């Protein structure tokens, strides 16, 4: 029962993000700029993939040259390639948008979650770390989703169980991406961020699955991206890490000599 409440609470934080940007329309407009740039990149990439899917399928299946039903088989492979590219676009949209619009979303996160003190660094210094963290997250995503992609061809299971598992896994990693800014402002490294979200799995899933399902709708992801960042920030501020961690330091004061 508590897990269900936490899951529902996670969905609620995602909706709160829309409420926050509705009250702060200027930040919603700022957040649209990098989202539109990322959307344009994905549109071009998916158009290229769609127009070349048949050629790619043929190049990947030379063993089917002698099959009587090779055209049907390659058509299915081409469709699978395009759907796989579409799924990858959904999974990586948040990471690319956050990378492109780092300064925009850092300011949005700071507005939604003002801190008395924070681990603040210039965006050009945090960019390599953000890219590295996103690549690590992408690796874990592919580690789970590639087997699910092939399981999707299994009758019945591929059309019922696999989509649900895929949405759950994708939602969790989407929460990881969207909460990165707020947790980095608290000086929390990637390993600690992963551990924190695993410890709050139900809330993380509620937030991430809601975001993932909405991001599946074309162009809605662009409009919803600023709200998703704001909602993730509110999730961190209210539920995951309401207080800043104690700074780590070592006492370098030499011991006093006895009188």
N, C-alpha and C positions, 0 to 999 in steps of 0.2 A: 504493500500500500504506500509506504513512504517513497519507494522508487517511482511509482506512478505520479505521486505529488511532485517529486523533483523533476520528472520528465515534463509534466504540465507547466511547472514553473519555468523551465528552460524555454518552452514555446512562448510563455508570457514575456520573457525578456526580449525575445526576437520581436514581438509585437510592440513592446515598449520602445524599441528603436525607431519604429515608424512614428510613434507619438513624439519622440524627441526631435526628429527632423521636421515634423510638422510644425513644431513650436520654434524651430530654428531653421527656417527655410534657406537662409544664406549658406549654411553649412551643407545643406542638401545639394544646392547648386554647385558648390565647390567640389563636393564628392562625386558629382556626375562626370566631371571632366576626365579624370583618369579612367573611369569605368567605360566611357564612350570610346576612348582610345583603345583600351583592351578589347572591347566588343568589336571594333573595326578590324583589329588584327585577327580575331577568331573568325569573323565572317569571311575575310579573304582566304584564310587557311582552309576553312570548311568548303568554300566554293572550289578551291583547287583540288581538295581531296575528292569532292563529289564528281568533278569532271574527269578525274583520272582514276577513279576507283576501279573501273573495268580493266584498265591497263595494269594497274597494280595487282589486281586479283589474278590476271593471266600470268604475270611475271612470278607470282608466288606459288602458282600451281602447275608447273610444267609436267608433273606426274599425271595430270588429268587430260593430256592431249589426246589420248586414245579412247577416252570415255565417250559413250554415246550421249550422255547427258551433261557433258562438260560445260555447256553454255549456262544451263540452269545452276549448276554447282558454282560456277564463277560469278554468276549474278548474286547468289546468296553470299559468297565470300565478299564481294564488293559492297553489298548492303551492310554486312557485319563490320567491314572496315570503316565505313562511314559512321555507323552507330557507335563504334568504338572511339572514333575521333570526336564525335559529339559528346560522349560521356567524359572523355579526357578533357575536353574544353570546359565542361561544367565543373569538373574537379579542380582544374587549375585556374579558373577565371579569377577567383578571389586572390590567389597568390600573385598572379600577374598584375592585377589591378592595384594591389597593395604595394607591389614593387614599383610600378609606374608612379603611383600617387602617394608615395611615402610622406612627403611634407604635408600634403592635403589632409591625409587621414590622421597623422600625428596631431595636427592642430585640432581636428574634429574630436579625437579621443581626449585631448587635454580639456576641451570645452565641456565634454560630457562627464569628465572625471577629474576635476581639479584636485591636485595633490599638494600638500604642504611642502613636500620635497620629493624629487624623483630623479631617476638615473637618466639625465638628459644629455644627448650627444647630437652633433650635427648629422643630418640625414646622409651626407656623402660618406660619413665614417661608418654608419650602421648599414649602408646598402649592401656591401659584400657579405656581412653576416646574415642579413635578411634573405639574400639570394641563396646562401648556403643552407639556411634553415628550411627554406621552401623546397629546395632540392631533396633534402633529407625526408621531409614530409611526403613529397611526391614519390620517393622510393618506397616508403611504407604503403602508400596508397596503391601503387602498382603491384606490390607484393601480395595484396589482398584481392585487388580487382581483376588482375589478369586471369587467375584461376576461375573467378566468378564469370568472366566473359566467356570462357569455354564451357563452363557448366550451364550457361544460358542456352546452349543448343540441346541440352537434355530435355526430352519431352516432359511436360507437366512441371517438373521441378524447376526447369529453366524459366518458366513463365509465372511461377508463383513464389517459391521460396527464395530464389536467387535475387529477384528485384528487391525484396524486403531486406535481405542481408546486405545487398549493395547500398541501399539507402542508409542503413544504419552505419556501415563502415564509412561511407562518404560523408555522412553528417558529422561523425566524430572528428574526422580530419579537417573538415571545413571549420568546425569550431576551433580547432587548434590554430588554423590560419587567422581567423577573425579576432581571436583574443590575444594574438601575439603583441600587438601594439600596446594594449593596456598592461599586459604582464611585463613587457620589456621596460615600460616606464617605471615599474616597481623593481627593476634590476634583476628580474628572474630569468636565468638562462634556459635554453631549450629543454634540457633534461628535467629541470624542475617544473617547467610548464606542462610537459607530458605527464609527469607524476601527479600534478595537481588536478588535471582534467580526468585522469584515470580514477582518482579518488572521488571525483564528483561526476561519475559516468552518466547517471540518469539526467542530470541537468544539462550536461554537455550534449547528450544525444537529443534531448528535447529541442534545444536551440539549433543544433546543426541539422537535424532531419528536417525541421521546418524551413530552414534556409535552403537546404539542398533541393527540396521539392519545389520551392518557389523559383529557384535559379534554373530549373528545367524549362520554364516557360520563356520562349524567345523574347529578348529585350527587357523582360521584367527584371532580370538580374542586374541590368544597368541601373534601373530606377531604384531597385532595392538595396544596392550596394552600400550607399551611405547609411541607410537605416540599419543594415546588418552590422556595420562597424560600430555604430552608436549602441545597438542592442548588446553586442558582445562586450563593449566597454561597461555598460550597466550591469551585465552579468558578472563581470570581474569585480566591479566596485561593490556590488551588493551581496553576492553569493560566494564567489571563489576566493577573493583576496581583499576583503573589506579594509584591512589595515596593511600598511607597508611592513615588509619583513625587517627584522633588526639588521642593521648594517654589520657586515663581517669585518672585524678589525683585530689586530693583535696589539697587545700592550707592550710598547717598546720602551717604557719608562724604566730606567735602571733601578734595581732595588736599593733602598736607602741603607746606609751603613748603620749598624747599631751604635748607639752612643757609648 
